[in-house]
Amino acid sequence: MSAEAFAFCPRCSQPLAERPIADDGGTVLRRACVDDCGFVQWGNPTPAVGALVEHDGEIILARNRAWPEGWFALVTGYLEAREDPKAAVAREVKEELGLEVTEASLIGNYIFERKNEVMLCYHAVAKGTLALGAEIVECRRYKPADLKPWPRATGFAVADWMRSRGLAVEFVDFAAPAKSGA
């Protein structure tokens, strides 16, 4: 059971259990109400945006406060209800880096399975003075040719953006976080 899975039905409070549910392609197992009230937990992914931020000809990757040292990635955030994805990118870049997005173009859509998210990733050209927001502890600047994408979610967006510019792509993974107290 995933962290997002309900134990009880939000409609009638009866337990949920894995049950065969008719789907467009046949039958699938889904968590559903045992009382047949009709509730099925489909586990739809949450939409989020990612910004590959270009500022003064360099790419800025950021490290969230919750991430281990050495982990840098795109500026990301959740898409709000009725929010245009390009507006969400501009909002997130402003909140997290203090920069104004002057241009945003779609790189692609990527699944982030670990968090059950669909990432709508954009190349965002930005101007202004860098000022880290509350969620960001540090950032690093890279020449586009020096980027090393990671093999999941937003890293695939970095690789696709690099390929679209004729740049060589070499994937590297984040180092495993050190275990404290072990």
C-alpha positions as CSV (number, residue, x, y, z in Angstrom):
1,M,0.0,0.0,0.0
2,S,1.4,3.4,-1.0
3,A,1.7,6.3,1.5
4,E,-1.2,8.0,-0.3
5,A,-3.5,5.0,-0.1
6,F,-6.6,5.3,2.1
7,A,-7.4,2.6,4.6
8,F,-11.1,3.6,4.8
9,C,-13.6,4.8,2.2
10,P,-13.9,8.7,2.3
11,R,-17.6,8.3,1.3
12,C,-19.0,5.7,3.7
13,S,-16.1,4.9,6.1
14,Q,-16.0,1.2,5.3
15,P,-12.6,-0.5,4.8
16,L,-11.0,-0.5,1.4
17,A,-9.5,-3.6,-0.1
18,E,-7.8,-4.7,-3.3
19,R,-10.7,-5.6,-5.7
20,P,-10.9,-6.3,-9.4
21,I,-12.3,-3.2,-11.1
22,A,-13.5,-3.0,-14.7
23,D,-11.3,-0.6,-16.7
24,D,-11.1,0.5,-20.3
25,G,-8.6,-2.3,-21.0
26,G,-10.3,-5.1,-19.0
27,T,-10.0,-5.6,-15.2
28,V,-7.4,-4.1,-12.9
29,L,-6.8,-4.5,-9.1
30,R,-7.6,-1.3,-7.3
31,R,-8.3,-0.3,-3.7
32,A,-12.1,0.0,-3.5
33,C,-14.8,0.1,-0.9
34,V,-15.9,-3.3,0.5
35,D,-19.5,-1.9,0.8
36,D,-19.9,-1.3,-2.9
37,C,-20.7,2.4,-2.4
38,G,-18.8,3.0,-5.7
39,F,-15.6,4.5,-4.4
40,V,-12.4,3.4,-6.2
41,Q,-9.0,4.8,-5.3
42,W,-7.4,5.3,-8.7
43,G,-4.1,6.8,-7.5
44,N,-4.0,9.5,-10.1
45,P,-0.7,11.3,-10.2
46,T,-0.3,14.8,-8.9
47,P,0.7,17.4,-11.6
48,A,3.9,19.3,-10.9
49,V,6.1,21.7,-12.8
50,G,9.9,21.7,-13.2
51,A,12.0,24.6,-14.4
52,L,15.4,24.3,-16.1
53,V,16.3,27.8,-15.3
54,E,18.7,29.7,-17.6
55,H,20.1,32.9,-16.1
56,D,22.9,34.9,-17.8
57,G,23.7,32.0,-20.1
58,E,24.1,29.5,-17.3
59,I,21.8,26.8,-15.9
60,I,20.9,27.1,-12.2
61,L,20.2,23.8,-10.3
62,A,18.9,24.1,-6.7
63,R,19.1,22.1,-3.5
64,N,16.0,21.9,-1.5
65,R,16.5,22.1,2.3
66,A,15.1,18.6,2.7
67,W,17.6,17.0,0.4
68,P,21.0,15.6,1.3
69,E,24.1,17.6,0.6
70,G,25.3,17.4,-3.1
71,W,21.8,16.8,-4.5
72,F,20.9,19.5,-7.0
73,A,18.0,19.5,-9.4
74,L,15.4,21.6,-11.2
75,V,13.3,24.2,-9.4
76,T,10.0,22.3,-9.0
77,G,6.6,22.8,-7.4
78,Y,3.0,21.7,-7.6
79,L,0.6,23.0,-10.1
80,E,-2.3,24.9,-8.4
81,A,-5.9,24.4,-9.3
82,R,-6.8,26.2,-12.6
83,E,-3.2,27.4,-12.9
84,D,-1.5,27.5,-16.3
85,P,1.7,25.5,-16.2
86,K,3.8,28.3,-17.6
87,A,2.4,30.6,-14.8
88,A,3.3,27.9,-12.3
89,V,6.9,27.8,-13.6
90,A,7.2,31.6,-13.3
91,R,5.7,31.5,-9.8
92,E,8.1,28.7,-8.6
93,V,11.2,30.4,-10.1
94,K,10.2,33.7,-8.4
95,E,9.5,32.0,-5.0
96,E,12.6,29.8,-5.0
97,L,15.2,31.9,-6.8
98,G,13.8,35.5,-6.8
99,L,14.1,35.7,-10.6
100,E,11.6,36.8,-13.2
101,V,10.9,34.4,-16.0
102,T,10.9,36.2,-19.4
103,E,10.4,33.1,-21.6
104,A,9.3,29.5,-20.9
105,S,9.1,26.6,-23.4
106,L,8.0,23.1,-22.8
107,I,10.7,20.4,-22.7
108,G,8.3,17.5,-22.0
109,N,6.3,15.5,-19.6
110,Y,7.9,13.0,-17.2
111,I,6.6,10.6,-14.6
112,F,8.1,10.7,-11.2
113,E,7.0,7.3,-9.9
114,R,8.4,7.6,-6.4
115,K,6.2,10.5,-5.6
116,N,3.3,9.6,-8.0
117,E,3.8,12.9,-9.9
118,V,3.6,14.0,-13.5
119,M,6.3,16.6,-14.1
120,L,5.6,19.2,-16.8
121,C,9.2,20.5,-17.4
122,Y,10.0,23.8,-19.0
123,H,13.2,25.6,-20.1
124,A,12.8,29.0,-18.3
125,V,14.9,32.0,-19.3
126,A,15.1,34.3,-16.3
127,K,16.5,37.7,-15.4
128,G,17.1,39.6,-12.2
129,T,19.1,39.2,-9.0
130,L,19.3,35.7,-7.5
131,A,17.8,35.5,-4.0
132,L,17.2,32.1,-2.6
133,G,13.7,31.4,-1.2
134,A,12.9,29.6,2.0
135,E,12.8,26.1,0.5
136,I,16.3,26.4,-1.2
137,V,19.5,26.1,0.8
138,E,21.9,26.6,-2.1
139,C,22.2,26.5,-5.9
140,R,24.9,25.9,-8.4
141,R,25.5,27.4,-11.9
142,Y,26.5,25.3,-14.8
143,K,27.5,25.9,-18.4
144,P,24.9,24.0,-20.5
145,A,27.5,21.6,-21.8
146,D,28.7,20.7,-18.3
147,L,25.3,19.5,-17.1
148,K,25.1,15.9,-15.9
149,P,21.5,14.7,-15.9
150,W,20.3,12.1,-13.3
151,P,18.4,9.0,-14.4
152,R,14.9,9.9,-13.2
153,A,12.1,12.4,-13.6
154,T,13.5,15.9,-14.0
155,G,16.9,14.5,-15.0
156,F,15.3,13.1,-18.2
157,A,14.1,16.6,-18.9
158,V,17.7,18.0,-18.6
159,A,18.9,15.2,-21.0
160,D,16.1,16.0,-23.5
161,W,16.9,19.7,-23.4
162,M,20.6,19.1,-23.8
163,R,20.0,16.8,-26.8
164,S,17.7,19.4,-28.4
165,R,20.7,21.7,-28.4
166,G,23.2,19.1,-29.8
167,L,24.9,18.7,-26.4
168,A,26.4,15.3,-25.3
169,V,24.5,13.6,-22.5
170,E,26.2,11.7,-19.7
171,F,23.9,10.5,-16.9
172,V,25.2,10.4,-13.3
173,D,23.2,9.4,-10.2
174,F,23.1,11.3,-7.0
175,A,25.4,9.8,-4.3
176,A,23.5,7.9,-1.7
177,P,23.0,10.0,1.5
178,A,25.2,9.2,4.4
179,K,23.6,7.3,7.2
180,S,23.8,9.2,10.5
181,G,24.4,7.4,13.7
182,A,25.3,4.2,12.0
